[in-house]
Amino acid sequence: MQSPRKQGLTTLVVVAAVVVLTAVTIGAWKYQSKDTSTATNKQINHPAAQINHPAASAEPRRACAPGASEGDGPAAAGTAQRLTDVMQRAGELLRVRGAAWGPQVATGTQLSASEAFELAASVPGDATAVEMEWLRQAQRDGVYDDPNRSLETIVRHIESTTITDGDLLDHLGQNWPAIVNTVGDVAAIGFDDYVDQVRASPPMRSAAALDLRSQLRVKAVASGLKEQWDRSQELVGVYFQECSSDAAMRRDPSVPVADYIQDWDLAEALVRDAVAAAFFAGSSGDDLERINVLERGLQIVQTPDDVERDDSLTRSVQPNENLHPDDAALLELEEPSLDDE
C-alpha cells in the first residue's frame, strides 16, 4: 500500500486500495451458468432479480441508499436466518444471471459476488454482513487455498453457505446482535443522509474517543477476542469503504475532495466508536463509563435535540484512526520519509 503525503490523500488512497482489494479477493471470479438459456427464464422471488447491471448514476448504489430498518422490514425471521436467506438468494442470482470477476468486466446480466449479495439483501447493512461472513467461511473452508480453484466451486460454496448464531458469535463476539444492529441502523439512514447528519451535527465526539477505543481493544485482545474485535471494526470499515468510494464518483466537483474526506472520516469514526461500545455491551465499572462515552457521539448525531450541549465535545478525528492499528502504525512510519523527498 502506497503512503501519501497528506491525511486527505492518505484516506483517499486507502479507500481506493481497499475497494480494489475487495474486488480482487471477494468479487474476483467469473462464472457463467451452463444452463444460461433456460436459467435466465427462471423466476426468483426477489425484485433485485429484475435489475440490470448497474451503470454510473447520480444515485447511491443500493447498499448505500436509505432503506427500511430491521424492525420495519419484511423479514420476521431471526438475524442469522435472515442473513442465510440473503446468502442463498445471492447464490441463486449468480446461477440465473451469471457471475463476473467484477462490475468492470461483467457483460449482460452478469453480477459480481458483491453485487449479488447487495441485490439479495432487503435490510440495510445485511449485504456487508453476509459478504464478510461468507469470506470468513470461504477462507476457513480452504476455498482460497487452491490457486487453481474452479469458479463452479466458489459459486457452490455461496449456495451452500449458511449463517448460524454460532457463526456470528465466532465472527463478531457474544454481542454480535448489538454490532449488527448498530451498523444496520446507520445503513438504514443511507450513507449520504447519514454523512449530512454528521455534517450538520453540533460537536459530538469525546476528544478521548480513540484512546478509549484503544483501551477496549486491549481488553479484547487480553480476553482472546482480538479477531472478533478486529472483524467487528472491519465490518464498519468495509461499509464505509464501499459507500465513500461510491460517493466519490458522485461528488460535486466544485467541492474540494478534502472536505468530503473529512466528513467521511468523522462519520466512520463515530460508528467505529459505537461498535466498540456494542462489543462490550453489558459491561460494568470503568468499561461502562468508556461505553457510555463512545456510544454518545452517534446518539448525538441521530437525536441532536435530545442531548444537552457539551462544550468538551469535538468534531475531530485523528489521522489514520479508522485504519487497523497495524496499518496506521505502518503509515505513520512511512509518511515522514516521503514528506522529505
TARAFEN-V298616 format. One record per pair of residues at least 4 apart in sequence whose C-alpha atoms are under 8 Angstrom apart, sorted by the first residue. I is the first residue (numbers start at 1). J is the second residue. If there is no record, write none. Layout:
BEGIN
i->[I	I]
j->[J	J]
END
This chain:
BEGIN
i->[1	1	2	3	3	3	3	3	3	4	4	4	4	4	5	5	5	5	5	6	7	7	7	8	8	8	8	8	9	9	10	10	11	11	11	12	12	13	14	15	15	15	15	16	16	16	17	18	18	19	19	19	19	20	21	22	22	23	23	23	23	24	24	24	26	26	26	27	27	27	27	27	27	28	28	28	28	29	29	29	29	29	29	30	30	30	30	30	30	31	31	31	31	31	31	32	32	32	32	32	33	33	33	33	33	35	36	36	36	36	37	38	39	39	39	40	40	41	42	44	44	44	45	46	47	48	48	49	49	52	53	53	53	53	53	57	58	59	60	60	60	60	60	60	61	61	61	62	62	63	63	63	63	63	63	64	64	64	64	64	65	65	65	65	65	65	66	66	66	66	66	66	66	67	67	67	67	67	67	68	68	68	68	68	69	69	69	69	69	69	70	70	70	70	70	73	73	75	77	77	78	79	79	80	80	80	80	80	81	81	81	82	83	83	83	83	83	84	84	84	84	84	84	85	86	86	86	86	86	86	86	87	87	87	87	87	87	87	87	88	88	88	88	88	88	89	89	89	90	90	90	90	90	90	90	90	91	91	91	91	91	91	92	92	93	93	93	93	94	94	94	94	94	94	94	95	95	97	97	97	98	98	98	99	99	99	99	99	100	100	100	100	100	100	100	101	101	101	102	102	102	102	103	103	106	106	106	111	111	112	113	114	114	114	115	116	117	117	117	117	117	118	118	120	121	121	122	123	123	124	124	124	124	125	125	125	125	125	125	125	125	126	126	127	128	128	128	128	129	129	129	130	131	132	132	133	133	133	133	134	134	134	135	136	136	137	137	138	138	138	138	139	139	139	142	143	143	143	144	149	149	150	151	152	153	154	155	156	157	163	163	164	165	166	167	168	168	168	169	169	169	169	170	171	171	171	171	172	172	172	172	172	172	173	173	173	173	174	175	175	175	175	175	176	176	177	178	178	178	178	178	179	179	179	179	179	180	181	182	182	182	182	182	183	183	183	183	184	185	186	186	186	186	187	189	189	190	191	191	192	192	193	194	194	195	195	195	195	196	197	197	197	198	198	198	198	199	201	201	201	202	202	202	203	203	203	203	203	204	204	204	204	204	204	204	204	205	205	205	205	205	205	205	205	205	206	206	206	206	206	206	207	207	207	207	208	209	209	209	209	210	210	210	211	212	212	212	213	213	213	213	214	215	216	216	216	217	217	217	218	219	220	220	220	220	221	221	221	222	225	226	227	228	229	229	229	230	230	231	232	232	232	233	233	233	233	234	235	236	236	236	236	237	237	237	238	239	240	240	240	241	242	243	244	244	245	246	247	251	255	255	256	257	258	259	260	261	262	263	264	265	265	265	266	266	266	266	267	268	268	269	269	269	269	270	270	270	270	271	271	272	272	273	273	273	273	274	274	274	274	274	274	275	275	276	276	276	277	277	277	277	277	277	278	278	280	280	281	282	283	283	284	284	285	286	287	288	289	290	291	292	293	295	296	297	298	299	299	300	300	300	300	303	317	320	321	321	323	323	324	325	326	327	328	329	330	331	332	333	334	335	336	337]
j->[14	17	13	10	13	331	334	335	338	9	10	13	335	338	9	10	335	338	339	10	11	319	320	12	257	258	261	262	13	258	14	320	15	261	320	16	261	17	18	19	241	244	245	20	241	245	21	22	241	23	241	242	245	24	25	26	27	27	28	101	102	28	29	101	113	114	135	100	101	102	112	113	114	100	101	102	112	99	100	101	102	112	151	99	100	101	102	112	151	98	99	100	151	152	155	36	95	98	99	100	39	95	96	97	98	39	40	96	97	98	41	42	95	96	97	96	97	96	96	49	92	93	49	120	51	119	120	93	119	109	103	108	109	110	111	250	250	250	64	65	192	243	246	247	65	243	246	118	119	118	124	125	127	187	243	187	190	191	192	243	187	188	189	190	191	192	124	187	188	189	190	191	193	123	124	187	188	189	190	72	73	123	124	188	73	123	124	184	185	188	74	75	123	124	184	122	123	82	81	82	82	83	177	84	163	164	165	168	85	163	164	86	87	126	129	130	163	88	130	161	162	163	164	89	90	117	120	121	126	127	130	91	117	120	130	158	159	161	162	92	158	159	160	161	162	93	117	120	94	113	116	117	119	120	158	159	95	116	155	156	158	159	96	159	97	98	116	120	98	99	110	111	113	116	155	99	155	109	110	111	109	110	111	106	110	111	112	113	105	106	107	110	111	112	113	105	106	112	106	111	112	113	111	112	110	111	112	115	116	116	117	118	127	131	119	120	121	127	128	130	131	127	128	127	126	127	126	184	188	184	185	187	188	129	180	183	184	185	187	188	239	130	184	131	132	235	238	239	133	180	235	134	135	136	235	137	163	168	171	138	158	161	139	140	171	141	161	142	143	144	157	143	144	145	146	149	153	154	149	153	154	154	155	156	157	158	159	160	161	167	168	168	169	170	171	172	173	176	173	174	175	176	228	227	228	231	232	176	179	228	229	231	232	225	228	229	279	279	179	278	279	280	281	180	279	181	182	275	278	279	281	183	232	275	278	279	184	185	186	271	274	275	278	187	236	271	275	188	189	190	191	194	271	191	193	194	194	195	243	196	247	197	198	267	199	263	264	267	200	201	301	302	263	266	267	301	263	300	301	304	301	304	315	310	311	313	314	315	296	297	298	300	301	313	314	315	209	270	294	296	297	313	314	315	316	293	294	297	312	313	314	312	313	314	316	212	213	273	293	294	214	273	321	215	216	290	294	217	273	276	294	218	219	220	276	287	221	226	229	222	223	224	225	226	229	225	226	229	226	229	230	231	232	233	276	279	234	324	235	236	275	279	237	272	275	276	238	239	240	268	271	272	241	268	322	242	243	244	264	268	245	246	247	248	264	249	250	251	255	259	260	260	261	262	263	264	265	266	267	268	269	317	322	270	315	316	317	271	272	322	273	317	321	322	274	294	297	298	275	298	276	322	277	294	295	297	278	294	295	296	297	298	279	295	280	291	294	281	290	291	292	294	295	291	295	287	291	291	288	287	288	288	289	289	290	291	292	293	294	295	296	297	299	300	301	302	303	304	304	305	306	307	307	321	328	325	328	327	328	328	329	330	331	332	333	334	335	336	337	338	339	340	341]
END
